[in-house]
Amino acid sequence: MNEERLRELLRGLREGKLSEDDVLKALQLLPFEDMGFAKVDHHRTLRCGFPETVFCPGKTAEEVVGIVRSLVSAGGNVLATRASREIFEAVKRQHPSAEYNERARAITIVQKAPAKLRGRVAIVAAGTGDIPVAEEARVTAQIMGAEVDVIYDVGVAGLHRLLSHHSKLLEATAVVVVAGMEGALASVVGGLVKAPVLAVPTSVGYGASFHGLAPLLTMLNSCAAGVSVVNIDNGFGGGYVAALIAAVGGREEDHE
């Protein structure tokens, strides 16, 4: 959308030829910012409810810093995933408020506290080795405004550990289950709760787990009807969808 079209929209609004909804719908299609090496989508929040996330692998520190600067200038919160400490330190020099979750390898910059979602998200990790992926899910859901409960190291090898948290699971609007090895935990949780379960297979396991393929197939073949599956090690995807589910009832400010 060029300047002429934008002025046309503003004139239409001023003259009463267009409604606010008409203009908002048009603004949702505004162009990205072309930085040469990246095209930053500043209007993803209007369309999807959350700003564009920066996936760091394959990008130089300078490129990540440039993209983050662009997102910060738009006034929204920033999430960068799979970031090395080197990239974080480069971002931190430009944006002192940036925070780094070492296990999740996630950078966050919160410029405005996210509106609290009405639903709750529970994140369940089968083993301690799955926690980095679970933490990526937690950081993602929290920056989107979800209240998050974490339940870690409760895999099926000691099922009583999971059952001791059953009441907390029942309070969740969405449950993210993170598991490697054979990935059976997602089916177990799916049989205990009425909330949707987002299963995240991890690459944790011995050789026959095939770097996460075995738990992925187990989760895809789950006999629990409420289980949906994201890609291997995709904690971001699990946390994002869980937050969207938690947002279905609206944000608390909408009900005040």
Secondary structure as the mmCIF struct_conf table of DSSP 4:
data_model
#
loop_
_struct_conf.conf_type_id
_struct_conf.id
_struct_conf.beg_label_comp_id
_struct_conf.beg_label_asym_id
_struct_conf.beg_label_seq_id
_struct_conf.end_label_comp_id
_struct_conf.end_label_asym_id
_struct_conf.end_label_seq_id
HELX_RH_AL_P HELX_RH_AL_P1 GLU A 3 ARG A 14
TURN_TY1_P TURN_TY1_P1 GLU A 15 GLY A 16
BEND BEND1 LYS A 17 LEU A 18
HELX_RH_AL_P HELX_RH_AL_P2 GLU A 20 LEU A 27
TURN_TY1_P TURN_TY1_P2 GLN A 28 LEU A 29
HELX_LH_PP_P HELX_LH_PP_P1 LEU A 30 PHE A 32
STRN STRN1 GLU A 33 ASP A 34
BEND BEND2 GLY A 36 PHE A 37
STRN STRN2 LYS A 39 VAL A 40
TURN_TY1_P TURN_TY1_P3 HIS A 42 HIS A 43
HELX_RH_AL_P HELX_RH_AL_P3 ARG A 44 CYS A 48
BEND BEND3 GLY A 49 PHE A 50
HELX_LH_PP_P HELX_LH_PP_P2 PRO A 51 THR A 53
STRN STRN3 VAL A 54 PHE A 55
TURN_TY1_P TURN_TY1_P4 PRO A 57 GLY A 58
BEND BEND4 LYS A 59 LYS A 59
HELX_RH_AL_P HELX_RH_AL_P4 ALA A 61 SER A 73
TURN_TY1_P TURN_TY1_P5 ALA A 74 GLY A 75
STRN STRN4 VAL A 78 THR A 81
BEND BEND5 ARG A 82 ARG A 82
HELX_RH_AL_P HELX_RH_AL_P5 ARG A 85 GLN A 94
TURN_TY1_P TURN_TY1_P6 PRO A 96 SER A 97
STRN STRN5 GLU A 99 ASN A 101
TURN_TY1_P TURN_TY1_P7 GLU A 102 ARG A 105
STRN STRN6 ALA A 106 ILE A 109
BEND BEND6 GLN A 111 LYS A 112
HELX_LH_PP_P HELX_LH_PP_P3 ALA A 113 LYS A 116
STRN STRN7 LEU A 117 LEU A 117
BEND BEND7 ARG A 118 GLY A 119
STRN STRN8 ARG A 120 ALA A 125
BEND BEND8 ALA A 126 GLY A 127
HELX_RH_3T_P HELX_RH_3T_P1 THR A 128 ASP A 130
HELX_RH_AL_P HELX_RH_AL_P6 ILE A 131 ILE A 143
TURN_TY1_P TURN_TY1_P8 MET A 144 GLY A 145
STRN STRN9 GLU A 147 TYR A 152
BEND BEND9 ASP A 153 ASP A 153
HELX_RH_3T_P HELX_RH_3T_P2 VAL A 156 GLY A 158
HELX_RH_AL_P HELX_RH_AL_P7 LEU A 159 LEU A 163
TURN_TY1_P TURN_TY1_P9 SER A 164 HIS A 165
HELX_RH_AL_P HELX_RH_AL_P8 HIS A 166 LEU A 170
TURN_TY1_P TURN_TY1_P10 GLU A 171 GLU A 171
BEND BEND10 THR A 173 THR A 173
STRN STRN10 ALA A 174 ALA A 179
TURN_TY1_P TURN_TY1_P11 MET A 181 GLU A 182
TURN_TY1_P TURN_TY1_P12 ALA A 184 ALA A 184
HELX_RH_AL_P HELX_RH_AL_P9 LEU A 185 GLY A 190
TURN_TY1_P TURN_TY1_P13 GLY A 191 LEU A 192
BEND BEND11 LYS A 194 ALA A 195
STRN STRN11 VAL A 197 PRO A 201
BEND BEND12 SER A 203 SER A 203
BEND BEND13 GLY A 205 GLY A 205
HELX_RH_3T_P HELX_RH_3T_P3 GLY A 207 GLY A 212
HELX_RH_AL_P HELX_RH_AL_P10 LEU A 213 LEU A 220
TURN_TY1_P TURN_TY1_P14 ASN A 221 ASN A 221
BEND BEND14 CYS A 223 CYS A 223
TURN_TY1_P TURN_TY1_P15 ALA A 225 GLY A 226
STRN STRN12 VAL A 227 VAL A 229
TURN_TY1_P TURN_TY1_P16 ILE A 232 ASP A 233
HELX_RH_AL_P HELX_RH_AL_P11 GLY A 235 ALA A 246
TURN_TY1_P TURN_TY1_P17 ALA A 247 GLY A 249
STRN STRN13 ARG A 251 ARG A 251
HELX_RH_3T_P HELX_RH_3T_P4 GLU A 252 HIS A 255
#
